[in-house]
């Protein structure tokens, strides 16, 4: 984590301590007046640390927010909004049963308050659907997403970002169920909406591009997947810069693709730089680093460099077992960013 992020997390912890004391005192004296301000303060702090990647700290602040929100009437939409946010974070933590309970309460509040066409209701539905999907309840997730799609279209219009976000999840569910046709059409529609609303180079457009690339890759349509992945990397590099570790995973996906296309020279350059990025934030025995090494061994075999392939494979196995020199990984890393260019138009392999 960057030093600035650590400082901001420390500041958020201090703010939380002061806010806890202030809210506790004020609720005893003027509970009606303090509820709204203190609730928003907790929500703002939770959002700030969540964006810094501190999910556990965000959950702690949202728990405080939910406690304050329970001073509101049971059908107050602000209570539903708070429960929804906490449910999303619990899902991120893998606490699916608790996430389901919280999100169902948010949906129930909206339903009882006749807010079914309101702007928040579709989000509650697709957040609950995400929990169902992640916990392996795919049929329930699909049914709920269809409901969420209709609600989003009614509340926001068929060309809205809210519709695109639901379509993203329908695409995820289709891939999880190996229904690539459903995934493809949902994601193509989501991409068209996002490009129209946000522009071609927006970060959220890259999210859908990455999902579409996964669909093409699973179908063996590597020529179609390639330009999508290149666009993902281009957008992220423009926002983050080449030195950010968040670029490592899309680079590994592109290296996998090039390996399948037998473009082993390009793949080697990319995966060795991904090792550099992963090494900045992960121990060398981390599964992501081991995965890079195994891919590099596969690339070397494709290049006919069998001795190097065996050495890298043995290094990966030794790191898993704790018997290898960690410095060997750093010697494999390439500190220079790869040259990523848009591919020439090609005929699809499908």
N, C-alpha and C positions, 0 to 999 in steps of 0.2 A: 504494500500500500504506500502511496506517495505521502511524503512528510506533511504536506498541506492537508491531506485527508485525515491523517492522524490527529493533527491539531484541531480540525473542525469537529471530529468525533469527541475529543476531550472537552471542547467548548460546549457541545451538546449535552454531555453528561453533567457538567456544572449547571447549565441552564435547567436541566431536568430537576436537579436537587432544589434549586431556588423556587422553581415553579411548583413543585410538590408542596413545599412549605407554605407558599403564598395561597395556593388553592385550598389547602386544608384549613387554614385560618379563615379565609374569606367565605368558604361554604358554610361555616358555622355562624357567620355574622350576617351575610347578605346572599343566601344561596341562589335566589332567582337572578340577581344581577350578575353574579360571577360565572354562572354556568356556561353561557355562550362564549365569553372571552377565554375562559380557561380551556374549554373544549377545543377551540380553534388553535390555541397555543400548543396544546399537546399534539394535535394533528399536524401542525406546521413542523414541529420538532421531529415527529415521526417521519414525515416526508423527507426532511433534510438528511437524516442519518440513513434512511432507506436508499436514497440516491447515492450515498457513499458506500453502499454495500453492507452495512451493518444491520442485517435482518433481525438479529436477536434484540438489539437495542431499540429498533423500530417497534418490535412487538411489545416491549416493555412500555413504551410511551403510548402505544395504542390501547394497552390494557388500562392505563390511567385515563385515557380519553373515554373508553367505554364505561368506566366507573362514573365519570362525571356525566356522561350522556344518559345514564340511568336515572338522573334527576329530572330528565325531560319526560313528557307524556309518552306512553308506550307506542303511540302511532306517529310520533314525531319523525319526520324524514331524516333529521340529523342523527338520530339514534341508528336508523338503518344504514346510513352512510358510514358511520363509525364501525358498526359490526361488519359491514362489507370489507372495509380496509383491514380490519384485524383478521377476518377470515382469509383474505388473500395472503397475508403474511404467514398465517399458520399453515396454509398450503405450501408456501415456499419452504417452511421448516420441515415439511413432511408429516405434519400432525393433521392428517386428513379427517379423522373423525371430529376433531374440534373445529376444523375449518368448515366442514359440512354443517355442523350445528349452527355456527355463527352465520353462515351465508343463508341457510334456510330461514333463520330469524329475520334477516334483512329482506328476503323475498316476501315473507309473511307480512311484515310491516307495510311494505309497498302494496301488497294485495288488499290488506284490510283498509288501507287509506285510499283505495281506488286510484293509485298512482301508476296503473299499468301502462299508461301511455307516456309517463314522465321520462325525463332524460336518463335517470339513474337505473330504472328497472331492467333494461336489457343487460346492463353491466353486471347486475347482481346475478342474473340468470347465467351468463356465460362464465362468470367466475365460479359459480357452483358447478357448472358443466366441466370446467377445467379440473376441479377436485375429483369429480367422478372419473374423468379420463385418467388422471394420474394415479388413482387408486384402483385402476383396472376395471371400472364399471362402464365399459364403452357404450353399450346400448342405451343406458340411462343418459350418458353424456350426449349422444347423438340426438335423442329426443328433446333434451333440454335446449340444445343448440338450435334446433329448428324453431322452437318456441322463441328463443332469444333473437333469432334472425327476423322473425315476423314483428316482434316487439320493436326492434331497432329500426326496421323499415317504416313502421307506423310513427314512431316517436321522432325520428331524425331525417327520414327520407331515404330512398333506395341508393343514393349516391353519397352517403355520409360515411365519415370515418368509423362511426360506431358499427355500421354494417360491415365495413371492411375488417374490423377487429373480430367480429363474430365469424366471418368467413375464414379468417386465419385459423381460428380454432376448429372449424369444420374441416379445414385442410389437415390439421394435426390429427384429428380423430380418424379421418379417412386413411392417412398413412399408417396409423396404429392398427387399423383393421385391414390393412393391405387392400383397401378400396382406392386404388390410385386414380381411377376415373373421377370419383367424387372429389378427391383431394385436388386434382388438377383443375377442375372447373371452378371450385370454390376459390382457390388461390389465384387463378387468372382473373377472376372478377375482383378479388380484393386488391390485386396489383393495379388494375385499371383505375379503381376508385382512388387509391392512394396517390398514384401518379397525377391524376387530375386535380386532387385537392391540395397535395403537398409539393408536387414537383418531382422530377425524376431522381434528384440527388438527395432526397431526405432520408434521414436515419431509419424512419419507420418503413419506408419503401424497401430498404435493404433487408428488413426482417422478412418480408414476404418473398423477396427475391431468393433469399436463402432457403426458404421452405420449398419454393418451386424447384430450385436446384436439387433438393433432396428427392423430390418426386421423379425428376428426370433421371437422376443417378440410379435410383432403385429400379427404374425401368430399363436401365442400360443405355439411355439416350445421352451419352456423354457430350456429344457435340452441342446438344441443346442446353445441357447443364452448365457448360463452361462459361458462356457470356454472362449468365446470371451470377455465378460465383465471382467472376472478375468485377462485376458491378458492385457486389457486396463489399469486396475488399477495397475497391476504389473509394466508395462512400466512407467506409470506416477509417481508411487512411487519411482522408481529407479532414475528418473530424478529430481523430485521435493522434495522428502522426505515426510514423513507422515504428517508433520505439514503444508503443503501448502494448502490453501483453494481451489485451483483448483481441488483437489481430491474429493471435496464434491459431485459434481453432478454425476460422475460415481459411487460413493458409493451409492447414493440414488437410482440410476437405479438398482444396484445389490440388494439392500434391497427390492425394488419393486418385483424383480424377485423371490427372496427367499420367499417373502410373498405369491406370486402366487403358489410357489411350496410347500407351507405350512411348510417351514423351518423357523418358526417364531423366534426361539431362535437366529439363525444367523442374521436374519433381524433386530432384536432389537439391537443387538450389533453394527451393521453397521450404522443404522440410527441415533442412539444416538451419535456416533462419528461424523457423518455428521453435526449434530446440533452444535457440538463443532467447527468444521471448519467454518461453515456458520457464527457463532456468532463472529468470529474474524474479519469479514469484512462487515457484514450486520447488520442493526437494527433488533431486534427480531420480529418486525411486518412485515418484508419483506416477500413477497410471497414464496420465497424459504424456509424460516424458517417455515412459516405456513404450507407449503406442507409437511415438515418433521414431524411436529406435527400430522397432519392428518394421515400420514402413520403410525406413531407410535401408534396412537389410533387404527388403523385397525389391527396392529400386536398384540396389547394387547387383542383385541377381539378374534383373532385367537388363543391366548394362554389361553383363558377363563378368563382373568383378566379384567372383565367387569367394575369394579369400577375404575380402573386405566385408562381404555380406555375412560370412560365418562369424567374423570377429565382432561385428555389431550385434548380431543375434546373441552371441555368447555374453556380450556386455549387458544386454537387456536382461537375460536370465540371471546373471550374476548380481545385478542390482536388486532384482526381486528377492534373491536369496540372501542379500547382504554381504556377498563375498567379492565384490568388484570395486575397483578404485573409481570413486566418483569423478575425479578430475578427467577421466577419459571422455566423459560426456561433453565437457566443456571444450575439449580439443576437437570434437566433431561439429560443434556449433559454428555457424557462419555468421559473423557480426554484420555483414553487409546486407541491406534490404534487397530482396529479389526484384527484378524488373518484371512488372505485370503489365501486359498490354492486351487490348481487346483482340479476340481471335478473329481471323478472317471468316467470312460467311462460309458455312459448310452445309452439306446436305445431311439432314438428320439420319441417324442410324436406325431409327424406328421405321 
